[in-house]
């Protein structure tokens, strides 16, 4: 999956916005103002995705292209190389998992807002 396809996939999700809060080389995707994906324009293309701690370890053990989150809490974030062995389907599943973790952690008020969108 290329970065533009990944961007479109993220933006297709309810309540998602994009921005550059960390500088022009780092594209961030948020749901209701909370980060669920951070990408970089540098090669190799990669994305930081939130992940359940147990699942994060499983993914790292299963895939060379899944590493502890770069510049993130390594217990809760993975860095996934776009250009390696990870299939588009697997990348989408990891992205969906990250999105759902963040949605589930939203306040009741934000969850209700999201439902109304």
Secondary structure, DSSP 4 states (H G I P E B T S, - for coil): --HHHHHHHHHTSTTEEEE-TT-TTEEEEEETTEEEEEEESSSSPEEEEE--HHHHHHHHHH-TTEEEPTTS-TTTEEEEETTSS--HHHHHHHHHHHHHHHHHHS-HHHHHHHHH-
